[in-house]
Amino acid sequence: MNIVIAIGVLSFLIIIHELGHFIAARINGVKVLEFSIFMGPKLFSIKRGETVYSLRAIPMGGYVKMEGEEAESDDSKAFNKKSVGARSAIIAAGPLTNIIFAILILCIIFSIVGYTTTTYEGVMEQLAPENMDLKPGDKIIKIDGKRVFSPNDIELFVMLSNGEPVELTYKNEEGDIRDITVYPVAYPKTKYLLGFTPVDNPDGGVLVAALTKGKYPAKNIGLLVGDIITAINDTNMNSPDEIKSYLTQNGVKPIELHITRDGEPMSFNGVVPVENTSRDFYTLGIMYKEEKGNVLQAITNAGGYSISVMRSVLYSIPWLIQGKLTGNDVAGPVGIVSQIGEVVEQGENLLEKFQYVIQMLIVISLNLGIMNLMPFPALDGSKLVILLIEKVRRKPMKPEREAMISMIGLILLTCLLIFATYNDLIKFF
């Protein structure tokens, strides 16, 4: 069921993308031959005016077919007969629709439930870094000279700092702007995991909020979301940090896990934590202030969050070249579907599952939008560059040359897709 939801999310976002192209084409008077939902053999179609609206068999994506888009046409409504400005608007409309859609959803969410600011509220005691000379109310505005749009920016740049000190620029409540150098704290490189997400439980113990699929023991021994961890061996557990600390000291030695389920005590004997070694993960352990403002503030923060996500996509390419990110950080279709499925599975009820789907929908929509605007052959961004060249030269590029650029891009994208899918399958199995 989760896989079906994941595929549905991806297909919905692609249809939103194609709908942007379709609307812009109609506004600019381009003849649209077909607007298709999904791909493959045609299941159903209906013609309205000049356009055939079709439903196809393979539930992935969709497409818009325009007159004169792939071949020269003498029709006055053909894509190739329109001005450079009109064609650019049609090409850009797809990715921009993805971005605008994500921002609109964010505005609604932030207006209803609020948002997290970059205002310092405190630091987690177990992760308190040196020289954290910030006071509650101080607003972080830059990190290493780069503007901060959301807490995600701070966490991302600190995570990739490799433990090197970072410089925070902040504005205090008096309006003074100051700089401070902070040394990130590293999470242990080797962790010992049971395979569940622990959260604080106000009635004591630690609540199991989600289970991790795969090699981890929690799901395999029959632990359920909603169970309360009360003790490991003879030691009571009252917070996620206590569980983490105990497992770090215990290593891979078998443990006895004590829980309560629906008020009834239960125990699991001989549970062996899984050793997980990864690269060092750095953090400042900052807790950020949450707010709920007016509509204008919600829009501003939605825009900031969107810029943060899209900027991280743009940074990811040089980070891959520099080795700050590895091939394992690249996800293909299988990985994206798997991640959506895992996120959906974390929800305890239908409402929570819906909330998690919306969160993934926003991030993927922003990624899809900004990636398509990159000037990479075969993507919308490269078509915009070709149109810019045409505008400067005052004559179109030769069709065979444009076709060659698209073919090279398609080959490169196919190679990247194969590489990403291979990585996905390795991680999945």
Buried (B, 14 or more C-beta within 10 A) or exposed (E): EBEEBBBBBBBBBBBBBBBBBBBBBBEBEBBBBBBBBBBEEEEEEEEEEEBBBBBBEEBBBBBBBBBBBEEEBEEEBBBBBBEBEBBBBBBBBBBBBBBBBBBEBBBEBBBEEBBBBBBBBBBEEEBEBEEBEBEEBBBBBBBEEEEBBBBBBBBBBBBBBEEEEBEBBBBBEEEEEEEBEBBBBBBEEEBBBBBBBBEEBEEEBBBBBBBBEEEBBBBEBEBEBEBBBBBBEEEEBBBBBBBBEBBEEBEEEEBEBBBBBEEEEBEBEEBBBBEBEEEEBBBBBBEBBEBEBEEEBBBBBBBBBBBBBBBBBEBBEEBBEEEBBEEEEBBBBBBBBBBBBBBBBBBEEEEBBEBBBBBBBBBBBBBBBBBBBBEBBBBBBBBBBBBEBBBEEEEBBEEEEBEEBBEEBEEEBEEEEEEBBEBBEEEEE
